[in-house]
């Protein structure tokens, strides 16, 4: 599968069905030492259009290990972590 094909897939959290947008809207985090993908930084989706200011939102981290399924149109994952420090690999 090409990276461009992955980028168009929608991220959905299985636990509550929350949609996190497309993979293309995330920041890919990888370990520069070994090239391993660690996960993705995303902004949680807001319920209101008026709350869409990214400056006031806290980033969440989706670990590569949390991904359950990569389907035709969607990527399903268990949980996003908003408390962990994902800045180690950026």
Beta strands, then each sheet from edge to edge (+ up, - down):
strand 1: 10-13
strand 2: 19-22
strand 3: 27-30
strand 4: 37-43
strand 5: 59-63
strand 6: 67-70
strand 7: 74-77
sheet 1: 2+ 1- 7- 6+
sheet 2: 3+ 4- 5+
end
